[in-house]
Amino acid sequence: MAKKVDPDKSWDVDVLYKEMTEEGRSFWTVVYPLFMERHVTKADVRKLVRRGLSQCIGNYKVLTRHFAMPAKEYKRFLNFLRKHDCQLDFKEFRRAPVLVHSAPADTVPATRSRSRSAPEMAAAHA
């Protein structure tokens, strides 16, 4: 059932996001009709996508479910975003792995003991 659009109402992106993520209403019933009626702008859709991708670590498949759509709607959702220039680059939302900086060689403890020569071993046991 399509959402009845009130032409005089101002649509808050936070409210739309909450309807999808907390109330379980689909992107197709919450955002799409408002966008097609021009009550929600491309900038609004991008804000929703940006917020969602930041929660989903840049994964559009996860975002599809996050916006209360079945997994089979993934391609349809991406096509909609591409067609209306609302698709964002997922890479900026991927969390970079934490880099461990190696310590200088003289501060790294030895992992193996140095092998001794035969005369050193004999002297140690004498």
C-alpha positions as CSV (number, residue, x, y, z in Angstrom):
1,M,0.0,0.0,0.0
2,A,1.5,3.3,-1.1
3,K,1.9,6.1,1.4
4,K,-0.6,8.9,1.0
5,V,1.4,12.0,0.4
6,D,0.5,15.3,2.1
7,P,1.8,18.1,-0.2
8,D,1.9,20.6,2.7
9,K,4.0,18.4,5.1
10,S,7.7,18.8,5.4
11,W,9.5,15.5,5.4
12,D,12.3,15.1,7.9
13,V,15.1,12.7,6.9
14,D,15.5,11.5,10.5
15,V,11.8,10.6,10.7
16,L,12.0,8.7,7.4
17,Y,15.1,6.8,8.5
18,K,13.4,5.8,11.8
19,E,10.4,4.6,9.9
20,M,12.5,2.2,7.9
21,T,15.0,1.1,10.5
22,E,13.0,1.0,13.7
23,E,9.4,0.6,12.5
24,G,10.3,-1.8,9.7
25,R,8.6,0.1,6.9
26,S,10.2,-0.5,3.5
27,F,12.1,2.1,1.5
28,W,9.6,1.5,-1.3
29,T,6.7,2.5,0.9
30,V,8.4,5.3,2.9
31,V,10.8,7.1,0.7
32,Y,10.1,6.1,-2.9
33,P,6.6,7.6,-3.2
34,L,7.7,10.9,-1.6
35,F,10.7,11.1,-4.0
36,M,8.6,10.4,-7.0
37,E,6.1,13.1,-6.0
38,R,9.1,15.4,-5.4
39,H,8.5,15.9,-1.7
40,V,11.9,14.4,-1.0
41,T,14.9,15.5,-2.9
42,K,18.0,13.6,-4.2
43,A,19.9,15.3,-1.4
44,D,17.5,13.8,1.1
45,V,17.8,10.3,-0.4
46,R,21.6,10.7,-0.4
47,K,21.5,11.7,3.3
48,L,19.5,8.5,4.0
49,V,21.8,6.4,2.0
50,R,24.9,8.0,3.7
51,R,23.5,7.4,7.1
52,G,22.5,3.8,6.3
53,L,25.9,3.0,4.7
54,S,27.7,4.3,7.7
55,Q,25.7,1.9,9.9
56,C,26.2,-1.0,7.4
57,I,29.9,-0.4,6.9
58,G,29.4,0.4,3.2
59,N,27.6,-2.7,2.3
60,Y,24.6,-2.1,0.0
61,K,23.2,-5.6,0.5
62,V,23.1,-5.1,4.2
63,L,21.6,-1.6,3.6
64,T,18.8,-3.2,1.6
65,R,17.8,-5.2,4.7
66,H,18.4,-2.3,7.0
67,F,15.9,-0.3,5.0
68,A,13.4,-3.1,5.5
69,M,13.5,-4.5,2.0
70,P,13.8,-8.2,1.2
71,A,17.2,-9.3,-0.2
72,K,15.7,-9.9,-3.6
73,E,15.2,-6.1,-3.9
74,Y,18.9,-5.4,-3.8
75,K,19.3,-4.9,-7.5
76,R,16.2,-2.9,-7.9
77,F,17.4,-0.6,-5.0
78,L,20.8,-0.1,-6.6
79,N,19.2,0.6,-10.0
80,F,17.0,3.2,-8.4
81,L,19.9,4.9,-6.7
82,R,22.0,4.8,-9.9
83,K,19.2,6.1,-12.1
84,H,18.6,9.0,-9.8
85,D,22.2,9.8,-9.1
86,C,21.9,8.8,-5.4
87,Q,24.4,6.0,-5.2
88,L,27.4,6.8,-3.0
89,D,30.8,5.2,-3.2
90,F,30.8,2.4,-0.6
91,K,34.5,2.6,-0.1
92,E,34.4,5.7,2.1
93,F,32.2,3.8,4.6
94,R,34.5,0.8,4.9
95,R,36.4,0.8,8.1
96,A,40.1,0.6,7.4
97,P,41.9,-2.2,9.4
98,V,44.0,-0.9,12.3
99,L,47.6,-0.9,11.3
100,V,50.1,-2.2,13.8
101,H,53.3,-0.3,13.5
102,S,56.3,-2.5,14.0
103,A,58.9,-1.4,16.5
104,P,62.5,-0.8,15.5
105,A,64.5,-3.9,15.2
106,D,66.7,-3.2,18.3
107,T,63.5,-3.0,20.6
108,V,61.8,-6.2,19.3
109,P,62.5,-9.1,21.6
110,A,64.1,-12.1,20.0
111,T,61.7,-14.9,19.3
112,R,64.3,-17.6,19.0
113,S,67.5,-17.9,20.9
114,R,70.7,-17.7,19.0
115,S,72.3,-21.0,18.2
116,R,75.6,-21.7,19.9
117,S,78.7,-23.0,18.2
118,A,80.2,-26.3,19.4
119,P,83.0,-24.6,21.4
120,E,80.5,-22.3,23.2
121,M,78.2,-25.3,24.1
122,A,81.2,-27.2,25.4
123,A,82.3,-24.2,27.5
124,A,78.8,-23.8,28.9
125,H,78.6,-27.4,30.0
126,A,82.1,-27.5,31.5
